[in-house]
Amino acid sequence: MNLKSSLRAGVYSFEKLTQRLRFASQRTDLPVLLGISFPKSGTHLLDQILLGFSNVAPYAKRLHSFYAEYEGESGIKRAPEQAIRWLDSLGPRDVASAHLFARPEAVARVCLSSSEGSAKFIPYFIFRDPRDVVVSHVFYVTEMEKNHVHHAYYQSLPDFDSRLKASILGRPDADIEFPNIAERFAPYMDWLKRPEVLAIHFEDLIHARAATLAGILDHFLTRVPLPSPRELILESLESSINPSRSPTFRSGKTGEWKKYFTDEHKQIFDDVAGGLLVKLGYEK
């Protein structure tokens, strides 16, 4: 561990201790708050909401860590055991975030049944209309993240339309794994089958925020009771949302794909991912 990592770990441990003293009357064996997200689907928004619990319970005030199945700069896919090691590194009262595949081993860690003892995690999974995801992906890779493994390739394409096609279809001929949008989502699908994981549509946090935050709270309270009044907890979750603090935030709008999709894009998307839209509830 380098000096910077050591300092960060020390600050994190001190802040967790401060939180424990601040809420000394509450239990300290609280489950990990785990925000699972599909990339470009509101990761930072969910992170901020879950960190809002630190205002009413002895949770950490910052993320313990973030895990992604691919290394951003190299595009190398991490081995499944790396995800398990990361999950095992988390402890009580941590808040963590991940682009985490629903592999059987990971699901077994995250979704402990009551017969196996008290749950280690309170998990949430946020996703977004995949058509908005691919539009957001174009802006992110082309303009916002210059160290991204696909940045140079996207820059080399002649226009936005061609970049959007790449985000829909992937790069099947590239040395770096980057499948089409339906295949990119497929490893996350099993999170939607688990009652232990609360599924959240990004759009609901924009257009039905009060009800969605209430659902997030209720999912928490089924595992852990809190002494604070319900309205105070909901206010803490709402007030924790601050888009300006998201390093990759571009737009909180929904349905923006309609501005960018041509008829050709619509056909291409329907060919590779029309069934995904139905499964996720975005089309009938």
C-alpha positions in Angstrom: 0.0 0.0 0.0 1.5 3.4 -1.0 1.5 6.5 1.2 -1.6 8.0 -0.4 -3.6 4.8 0.0 -2.4 4.5 3.6 -3.4 8.1 4.4 -6.8 7.5 2.8 -7.3 4.3 4.8 -6.3 6.1 8.0 -8.7 9.0 7.4 -11.5 6.6 6.6 -11.0 4.6 9.7 -10.9 7.8 11.8 -14.1 9.0 10.3 -15.8 5.6 10.9 -14.7 5.8 14.5 -16.1 9.3 14.8 -19.4 8.1 13.4 -19.5 5.3 15.9 -19.0 7.7 18.8 -21.6 10.1 17.3 -24.2 7.3 17.2 -23.0 5.4 20.3 -26.5 4.3 21.2 -27.1 2.5 17.9 -25.9 -1.0 17.0 -22.5 -1.1 15.3 -22.8 -4.4 13.3 -24.8 -2.7 10.5 -24.8 -4.4 7.1 -22.7 -2.9 4.2 -24.7 -0.5 2.0 -23.9 -1.7 -1.5 -24.9 0.3 -4.6 -24.6 -1.9 -7.7 -25.0 0.0 -11.0 -24.9 -0.6 -14.7 -22.4 1.9 -16.1 -23.8 5.3 -17.1 -27.0 4.7 -15.1 -26.8 7.0 -12.1 -23.9 5.5 -10.1 -23.0 8.7 -8.4 -26.6 9.6 -7.7 -27.1 6.3 -5.9 -23.8 6.7 -4.0 -24.9 10.0 -2.7 -28.3 8.7 -1.5 -26.7 5.8 0.3 -24.2 8.1 2.0 -27.2 10.1 3.2 -27.7 7.3 5.8 -24.6 8.6 7.6 -26.7 11.5 8.9 -28.9 9.2 10.9 -26.8 6.1 11.6 -23.1 5.3 12.2 -22.4 4.6 8.5 -19.3 5.9 6.8 -19.5 9.4 5.4 -17.6 8.5 2.3 -17.4 5.4 0.0 -15.2 2.7 1.3 -14.3 1.9 -2.4 -15.5 1.4 -5.9 -15.2 -1.8 -7.9 -15.6 -2.2 -11.7 -15.5 -5.4 -13.8 -13.2 -3.7 -16.3 -10.1 -1.6 -15.7 -11.0 1.8 -17.2 -7.7 2.7 -18.8 -6.7 -0.7 -20.1 -10.1 -2.3 -20.7 -8.9 -5.5 -19.1 -11.6 -7.7 -17.7 -11.0 -8.5 -14.0 -11.1 -12.2 -12.9 -14.2 -13.3 -10.9 -12.2 -13.9 -7.8 -11.2 -10.3 -7.7 -14.8 -9.3 -7.2 -15.2 -11.8 -4.4 -12.0 -10.5 -2.7 -13.4 -7.0 -2.9 -16.8 -8.0 -1.4 -15.0 -9.8 1.4 -12.9 -6.7 2.1 -16.0 -4.8 3.1 -17.1 -4.6 6.7 -20.0 -3.3 9.0 -21.1 0.3 8.4 -19.2 0.6 5.1 -20.9 2.1 2.0 -19.5 0.8 -1.3 -20.3 1.1 -5.0 -19.7 -1.3 -7.9 -20.3 -2.2 -11.5 -20.7 -5.8 -10.3 -21.8 -8.7 -12.5 -24.4 -11.0 -11.0 -22.2 -14.1 -11.1 -23.4 -17.0 -8.9 -20.4 -16.5 -6.5 -21.1 -12.7 -6.1 -24.9 -13.3 -5.7 -24.1 -15.8 -3.0 -22.0 -13.3 -1.1 -24.4 -10.4 -1.5 -27.7 -12.2 -1.0 -27.3 -14.2 2.2 -30.6 -15.9 3.3 -31.8 -15.8 6.9 -30.8 -19.4 7.3 -27.2 -18.4 6.8 -27.2 -15.8 9.5 -27.7 -12.1 9.4 -27.2 -10.3 6.1 -23.8 -8.7 5.5 -25.2 -6.5 2.7 -28.2 -4.3 2.0 -27.9 -4.2 -1.8 -29.4 -1.9 -4.4 -29.2 -2.1 -8.2 -29.7 1.0 -10.4 -30.2 0.9 -14.1 -31.4 3.2 -16.9 -33.0 3.1 -20.3 -30.2 1.5 -22.4 -30.9 4.0 -25.2 -30.0 6.8 -22.8 -27.0 4.7 -21.6 -25.4 4.5 -25.1 -25.9 8.3 -25.7 -24.3 9.0 -22.3 -21.5 6.6 -23.1 -20.6 8.5 -26.3 -20.3 11.8 -24.4 -18.3 10.1 -21.6 -15.8 8.3 -23.7 -15.4 11.0 -26.3 -15.3 14.2 -24.2 -15.2 13.5 -20.4 -12.7 10.6 -19.9 -9.6 11.1 -22.0 -7.9 8.2 -20.3 -10.6 5.7 -21.2 -9.4 2.8 -23.2 -11.8 3.6 -26.1 -11.2 7.4 -26.1 -8.8 7.4 -29.0 -11.0 5.2 -31.1 -14.1 7.3 -30.5 -12.1 10.4 -31.3 -11.1 8.8 -34.6 -14.7 8.4 -35.7 -16.0 11.1 -38.0 -19.2 12.1 -36.2 -21.6 11.5 -33.3 -23.7 9.2 -35.4 -20.9 6.8 -36.0 -19.9 6.9 -32.3 -23.4 6.2 -31.3 -23.4 3.1 -33.5 -20.2 2.0 -31.8 -21.8 2.3 -28.4 -24.8 0.3 -29.5 -22.9 -2.4 -31.4 -19.7 -2.5 -29.4 -16.4 -3.3 -31.1 -16.6 -7.1 -31.9 -13.3 -7.0 -33.9 -11.2 -5.1 -31.3 -8.6 -6.8 -29.2 -10.3 -5.3 -26.1 -13.6 -6.8 -25.1 -16.5 -4.4 -25.8 -19.7 -6.2 -26.7 -23.0 -4.7 -27.9 -25.3 -3.0 -25.3 -27.5 -6.1 -24.8 -24.5 -8.3 -24.1 -23.0 -5.7 -21.8 -26.2 -5.7 -19.7 -26.7 -9.5 -19.7 -24.2 -10.2 -16.8 -26.3 -7.9 -14.6 -29.7 -9.3 -15.3 -29.8 -11.8 -12.4 -29.7 -9.0 -9.9 -33.3 -8.3 -11.0 -34.3 -11.8 -10.0 -33.2 -11.4 -6.3 -35.7 -10.1 -3.8 -32.8 -9.2 -1.5 -31.7 -6.5 -4.1 -33.9 -3.4 -4.6 -34.0 -2.6 -8.3 -34.2 1.1 -9.1 -35.0 2.8 -12.4 -32.8 5.9 -12.7 -35.8 7.6 -14.3 -37.8 7.1 -11.1 -35.2 9.1 -9.1 -35.8 12.0 -11.6 -39.6 11.9 -12.0 -40.8 10.1 -8.9 -38.1 10.9 -6.4 -40.2 11.0 -3.2 -41.7 7.6 -3.8 -38.4 6.1 -4.9 -36.5 7.4 -1.9 -39.3 5.9 0.3 -38.7 2.6 -1.4 -34.9 2.9 -0.7 -35.6 3.6 2.9 -38.2 0.8 3.3 -35.7 -1.7 1.8 -33.2 -0.6 4.5 -35.7 -0.8 7.3 -36.7 -4.3 6.5 -33.1 -5.2 7.6 -32.3 -2.6 10.2 -34.6 -0.5 12.3 -33.6 3.1 13.0 -34.6 5.3 15.9 -34.9 8.5 13.8 -38.3 9.7 12.5 -39.1 8.5 9.0 -39.4 12.0 7.6 -36.0 13.0 9.0 -34.4 10.0 7.3 -36.0 10.8 4.0 -34.9 14.4 4.3 -31.3 13.2 4.9 -31.4 11.1 1.8 -32.9 13.9 -0.3 -30.5 16.5 0.9 -27.5 14.3 0.2 -28.2 14.5 -3.6 -25.8 17.0 -5.2 -25.2 16.5 -9.0 -22.4 19.1 -9.0 -20.3 16.7 -6.9 -20.5 14.0 -9.5 -17.3 14.0 -11.7 -19.1 12.4 -14.6 -22.5 14.1 -14.4 -23.7 15.6 -17.7 -27.5 15.7 -17.6 -30.2 14.6 -15.2 -32.7 14.4 -18.0 -34.4 11.2 -19.3 -35.4 10.2 -22.8 -32.6 12.3 -24.4 -32.0 9.4 -26.8 -34.9 10.7 -28.8 -32.8 13.8 -29.7 -29.9 11.7 -31.0 -31.3 8.5 -32.5 -31.9 8.5 -36.2 -34.2 5.9 -37.8 -31.1 3.9 -38.5 -30.0 4.0 -34.9 -33.5 2.9 -33.8 -33.4 -0.1 -36.2 -29.9 -1.1 -35.1 -30.8 -0.9 -31.5 -34.0 -2.9 -32.0 -32.0 -5.6 -33.8 -29.5 -6.1 -31.0 -31.4 -5.0 -27.9 -35.1 -4.7 -28.5 -35.8 -7.6 -26.2 -33.7 -5.9 -23.4 -36.0 -2.9 -23.5 -39.0 -5.1 -22.9 -37.3 -7.1 -20.1 -36.4 -3.8 -18.3 -39.9 -2.4 -18.8 -39.0 0.4 -21.2 -41.1 -1.0 -24.1 -44.0 -3.3 -24.4 
